[in-house]
């Protein structure tokens, strides 16, 4: 009997030891899978996937093509070439009225009175003055310049430049230029040779553009106001009209010619203004009859 009890007790303890060993083994497995003893019922929220920090890349404009560059940046030149001008008068009909052999006080001032009367139309004329006459009527010369007219050079005493020496030719021109400059403060830029006479010697020694004419009114010959007016009104765009401010009949003609041409839509300008507006560069020693 005792032996049977002992066997049961021994079996119980063996079972108890086995159960304890089994419990330890299960505990180790759990601990290995969850070393931090975290409750497996808690669901971990996944961390957001990190994105790289954006890097700023500057926008680069494409380089302009040569055609685009040319269109965006207009070419700037140092001089206006013939036929190319941005002058506000370039689209106007232009005529240059010119008067030789003066000034003569009363006659020239009558012409200047008409110029002043039509100042709102920008009327200017050109006087090819003799140095000897400019010395006699400096106030008239100054008035012409102050009104925007051009006082140009017609030599000192109206000598034919083709028939005198080089020294005298130079003196005739430069002495007159000095006189005009002393009165107006501006040296004359143009020369009209007396009688329109010129040759290779004149072209070589007169260091100015030589201005002739395209319309000769023959006022010096006819001495008739109506005839002078009729000839002058034949002028078209670019013409240079020749008259002489030495007699009253020419002054009377100017009093009709100026308003008539203005009414016809012409701009009356100086010789220099007209060539500049037309984009024609005047050259020393070269003769010009018209600006077209």
C-alpha positions in Angstrom: 0.0 0.0 0.0 2.7 2.4 0.9 4.6 1.4 -2.2 1.6 2.4 -4.4 1.2 5.8 -2.7 4.9 6.5 -3.1 4.6 5.7 -6.8 1.6 8.2 -7.2 3.4 10.9 -5.3 6.5 10.4 -7.4 4.5 10.5 -10.6 2.8 13.7 -9.5 6.1 15.4 -8.9 7.4 14.3 -12.2 4.4 15.8 -13.9 4.7 18.9 -11.9 8.4 19.3 -13.0 7.5 18.6 -16.6 4.7 21.2 -16.5 7.2 23.7 -15.0 9.7 23.0 -17.7 7.1 23.3 -20.4 6.0 26.7 -19.0 9.6 28.0 -18.9 10.0 26.9 -22.5 6.9 28.8 -23.7 7.9 31.8 -21.7 11.3 32.0 -23.4 9.7 31.7 -26.9 7.4 34.6 -26.1 10.2 36.7 -24.8 12.4 35.9 -27.8 9.6 37.2 -30.1 8.8 40.2 -28.0 11.8 41.1 -26.0 10.3 44.4 -24.8 7.3 42.6 -23.4 5.0 44.8 -25.5 1.4 43.8 -25.6 0.9 42.1 -29.0 -2.6 43.5 -29.2 -1.2 47.0 -29.8 -1.0 47.8 -33.5 1.9 49.9 -34.4 1.1 52.8 -36.8 3.6 52.8 -39.7 5.8 55.9 -40.0 5.2 58.1 -43.1 7.6 57.4 -45.9 10.1 60.4 -45.9 10.3 62.4 -49.1 13.5 64.2 -50.2 13.6 67.9 -49.5 13.0 69.7 -52.9 15.9 71.5 -54.3 15.3 75.0 -56.0 16.4 75.0 -59.6 16.4 78.5 -61.2 14.6 78.9 -64.5 17.0 79.5 -67.3 15.6 81.5 -70.3 16.7 80.1 -73.6 19.3 82.3 -75.4 17.7 84.5 -78.0 18.3 83.7 -81.6 20.3 86.2 -83.8 17.0 87.1 -85.5 15.4 87.9 -82.1 18.4 89.9 -81.0 18.3 92.0 -84.1 14.6 92.7 -83.7 14.9 93.6 -80.0 18.0 95.8 -80.3 17.8 98.3 -83.2 21.1 99.0 -84.8 22.5 102.5 -84.0 24.8 104.0 -86.6 27.0 107.0 -86.3 25.8 108.8 -89.4 22.6 108.9 -91.5 23.2 107.3 -94.9 21.6 108.6 -98.1 18.0 107.7 -98.2 17.9 106.8 -94.4 16.7 109.5 -92.0 14.6 109.9 -88.9 14.2 113.6 -89.5 10.6 114.8 -88.8 10.7 116.7 -92.2 11.7 113.6 -94.1 8.0 112.9 -95.1 7.3 116.5 -96.1 7.4 118.2 -99.4 10.4 120.5 -99.2 11.5 123.6 -101.2 14.5 125.8 -100.5 14.1 129.5 -101.5 17.5 131.1 -101.8 18.5 134.8 -102.3 21.9 135.9 -103.6 24.0 139.1 -103.6 22.5 140.7 -100.4 21.9 141.7 -97.9 20.3 145.0 -98.9 18.6 146.6 -95.9 15.1 147.3 -96.9 14.7 144.6 -99.5 16.1 141.8 -97.3 14.1 142.9 -94.4 10.9 142.8 -96.4 11.6 139.2 -97.2 12.4 138.6 -93.5 9.0 140.2 -92.6 7.2 137.5 -94.6 9.4 134.8 -93.0 8.5 136.1 -89.6 4.8 136.3 -90.5 4.8 132.6 -91.4 7.0 131.5 -88.5 4.2 129.2 -87.2 4.7 127.1 -90.4 8.4 126.8 -89.8 9.4 129.0 -92.8 13.1 129.4 -93.3 15.0 130.6 -96.3 18.7 130.8 -97.3 20.7 134.0 -98.0 23.9 133.6 -99.9 25.5 136.8 -98.7 28.4 138.8 -100.0 30.9 139.6 -97.4 31.1 143.2 -98.5 27.3 143.5 -98.0 27.2 141.7 -94.7 29.7 144.3 -93.4 27.3 147.0 -94.4 24.1 145.4 -92.9 25.2 143.3 -89.9 21.8 143.8 -88.2 20.0 142.4 -91.1 22.3 139.4 -91.2 21.8 138.9 -87.5 18.0 139.1 -87.8 18.1 136.5 -90.6 20.0 134.1 -88.4 17.8 134.7 -85.4 14.7 133.8 -87.4 16.2 130.5 -88.2 17.3 131.3 -91.8 20.6 130.2 -93.1 23.3 132.8 -93.9 25.6 131.1 -96.4 28.7 132.2 -98.4 28.6 134.0 -101.8 32.2 135.2 -101.6 33.3 138.7 -100.6 32.9 140.7 -103.8 31.2 138.4 -106.3 34.3 137.4 -108.3 34.4 134.5 -110.7 36.3 131.9 -108.8 37.5 130.2 -111.9 39.3 133.3 -113.1 41.4 134.3 -110.0 44.4 132.8 -108.2 44.1 130.1 -105.6 45.1 132.6 -102.8 42.5 135.1 -103.9 39.9 132.4 -104.2 40.6 131.3 -100.7 40.5 134.9 -99.4 37.1 135.5 -101.1 35.6 132.6 -99.4 37.3 132.5 -96.0 37.1 136.3 -95.4 33.3 136.1 -95.9 33.0 133.1 -93.6 34.9 135.1 -91.0 32.5 138.0 -91.4 29.4 135.9 -91.1 30.7 134.1 -88.1 31.6 137.4 -86.3 28.0 138.5 -86.8 26.0 135.4 -86.2 28.3 133.3 -84.1 28.1 130.5 -86.6 30.5 129.8 -89.4 28.7 129.3 -92.8 28.7 125.7 -94.1 27.8 126.3 -97.7 29.2 128.3 -100.7 27.5 129.4 -103.8 30.1 130.3 -106.4 29.2 133.6 -108.3 27.6 132.9 -111.6 27.6 129.2 -110.6 31.1 129.1 -112.1 33.2 126.1 -111.0 36.1 124.0 -112.3 38.5 121.5 -110.9 40.5 124.3 -109.2 37.4 125.6 -107.5 36.4 122.1 -106.3 39.9 121.4 -105.0 40.4 124.7 -103.0 36.9 125.6 -101.8 36.5 123.3 -98.8 32.7 123.6 -98.7 29.8 122.0 -100.6 29.0 124.1 -103.7 25.2 124.9 -103.9 23.7 125.8 -107.3 20.0 125.7 -108.2 17.4 123.8 -110.1 15.0 126.7 -110.8 16.3 130.1 -111.9 13.6 132.7 -111.7 15.7 135.1 -113.8 14.5 137.9 -111.5 17.8 139.7 -112.1 16.9 139.8 -115.8 13.2 140.3 -116.0 12.8 142.5 -113.0 9.1 141.5 -113.1 7.4 140.4 -110.0 4.7 138.3 -111.8 7.4 136.5 -113.8 9.4 135.7 -110.7 6.4 134.4 -108.9 5.4 132.2 -111.8 8.8 130.6 -112.1 9.2 130.0 -108.4 5.8 128.3 -108.2 7.1 125.6 -110.6 9.1 124.2 -107.7 8.5 120.7 -106.6 9.8 118.6 -103.7 13.6 119.0 -103.4 14.0 122.0 -105.6 16.4 124.9 -104.9 15.0 128.2 -106.2 17.3 131.1 -107.1 16.4 134.7 -106.5 18.3 137.9 -105.6 17.5 140.1 -102.6 18.7 143.4 -104.2 15.5 144.9 -105.7 12.0 145.6 -104.6 10.4 143.5 -107.3 12.0 140.4 -105.8 10.8 141.3 -102.3 7.3 141.8 -103.7 7.6 138.4 -105.3 8.6 136.7 -102.1 5.6 138.2 -100.4 3.5 136.1 -102.8 5.7 133.0 -103.2 6.0 132.2 -99.5 2.2 132.1 -98.7 1.4 130.3 -102.0 3.9 127.5 -101.4 2.7 127.1 -97.8 -0.9 126.9 -99.0 0.2 124.1 -101.5 1.5 122.1 -98.5 5.2 122.7 -99.0 7.6 123.2 -96.1 10.0 126.0 -96.8 13.4 125.2 -95.3 17.0 126.2 -95.6 19.3 124.3 -98.0 21.1 122.5 -95.1 17.7 121.5 -93.6 16.5 120.1 -96.8 19.5 118.0 -97.6 19.6 116.7 -94.0 15.9 115.8 -94.2 16.5 113.9 -97.4 19.4 112.0 -95.9 21.9 113.4 -98.4 25.3 114.0 -96.9 26.9 117.1 -98.4 30.5 116.8 -99.4 33.1 119.5 -99.8 34.0 120.5 -103.3 30.9 118.7 -104.8 28.2 120.7 -106.5 24.5 120.2 -105.8 21.5 121.5 -107.7 18.6 119.8 -105.9 17.9 117.4 -103.1 16.4 114.4 -104.9 
